[in-house]
Amino acid sequence: MSAAPAEAAARTDLRALFILMFAVFLNIAGFGVVIPLLPFFGKAFQAQAWQITLLFSSFSLGQFLGEPFWGRLSDRIGRRPVLILTIAISALTYVALAFSPNIWIAFAARFTGGFFAGNISTLQGCLADITPPDKRAGRMGVMGSAFSAGFMTGPALGGLLAAPKLGPIGFHLPLFAAAAFGLASALSVLLFVRETRPGTPDVRPRGRRAALREAFGDPVIRRIMVISFVVISGFAGIEATYGLWTEARFGWGPREIGSAFMVIGAVGAFSQGLATGWLVRRYGEARVLLAGLILVLVGMLVQFGAMVWPMALAGLAVVAFGQSICFPNLVALISKATPPDRQGEMLGVNMSNNALARIGGPLYAGWMFSAISPAAPFAFTALLVLPATVLAWQLGKLTKFIRTA
């Protein structure tokens, strides 16, 4: 390829990157609006603690089923139509949640929303399509910064717009805002994102079992999936009980919790947008992954022992930074270890694995919160991270087998 066409292609891919990041930001901002509201939304229906955490798990169950399905479909028909469909319908489920007459219909709305929100692997596949293997960790970090920026904006907005004293109707406005963010994201993909899937018309879909056999047969992907599962299950448990914990310990409400998640988003946007790419270029994916896991461990222990809110917020920020430099590397390593025509499928398997972790995490965390101690989920998550650090250390010896071209 001559210099001029190569430069034109690079400019096109860069423009696609920015448009894709904007769509991601809008989509995650809509998702983030709901996060600090769910504990109080559940209480408006007189729900028990286990039912409130089940609102988180039902969404993750939908994602678990949706991720491999949408990932395989995007390999067959293209990323663009899958993104438009899933983002738009996921947005509409926020409207359904707003008008839920009871907690059981709310569960159904959350499950449906999770199924159609199982498109993260499609977004990741879209980015991998336009990114050379040696730049994927950095680009995944940029995508992560868009996630974090959306996660910073959404919870803060949700906390400001919610009116828990009005009962279920007090959550209508933030849920409508979440739906508006999602629909705007779908519209941006429809108008500005081109198809990125490589021209591989002979790709045939495989069942979940075949994809799982391939994933767990690969020494790199197998370790990555175990790391993702144990860490995400722990963090999902914290996410589900954080509102209950801060209410019990510090008397916080939706506004304060939304502000705390805004801190997470700000830290994540900085670390993923600026720090991850530089750290990977200097130290490599496996070492950065290991460092991030150690930071998550430290941050969880700080929150476990926190008696005042500034200490808890500092621990949360450490966890946010550690996670922000972990997960782009996990995705990049999977992408580099997978053939181009299986990107969506394998990333879908990984995201389905993550969704499965998010199902169990809130359930055991809700039980530990009620039966042991409100801070017990923090200690248990720190314990889960320990074996993950060993696997991350092993990955450093295996990366020489990863495809780099």
Number of C-alpha atoms within 10 A of each C-alpha: 6 6 8 9 10 11 12 11 13 14 12 13 18 14 14 20 20 15 19 22 20 19 29 28 27 27 30 24 31 33 26 28 31 24 23 29 27 19 25 23 26 22 18 19 16 14 16 13 19 17 19 26 29 22 26 28 28 24 25 31 24 24 32 27 22 25 32 28 22 27 32 30 19 26 27 21 14 21 28 20 16 19 26 18 14 21 27 22 19 28 28 20 23 28 19 20 23 20 17 17 12 15 20 13 14 23 21 19 24 25 23 24 28 27 24 25 27 31 29 21 27 30 24 24 29 28 22 25 22 20 19 13 18 14 14 24 31 25 25 25 29 25 26 27 28 29 25 32 26 28 30 28 24 33 32 26 23 30 25 16 20 26 21 18 11 10 17 22 16 17 26 19 16 25 28 20 23 29 27 21 26 29 23 19 27 26 16 18 22 15 9 13 21 18 15 17 24 13 12 11 10 8 13 12 16 10 11 15 9 10 19 15 11 14 23 15 11 14 16 24 24 18 20 24 21 20 24 23 25 21 27 25 25 28 25 27 29 25 21 27 27 20 23 24 18 18 15 11 14 13 11 16 18 26 19 20 23 29 21 20 27 23 23 23 30 21 24 30 27 20 25 30 24 15 18 29 24 15 17 19 14 11 11 16 26 23 19 22 27 22 17 24 29 21 22 27 24 19 24 28 21 21 23 21 14 17 12 11 14 11 15 20 19 16 24 23 23 23 27 26 26 26 24 30 30 27 24 26 26 24 26 24 24 22 26 21 22 21 11 17 21 20 27 35 29 27 27 32 25 28 28 28 22 25 29 21 26 30 26 22 29 30 25 17 32 26 17 18 22 12 10 12 12 21 23 18 30 26 17 19 26 21 17 20 23 16 13 22 20 14 18 25 15 16 22 16 11 12 18 9 10 16 14 12 7
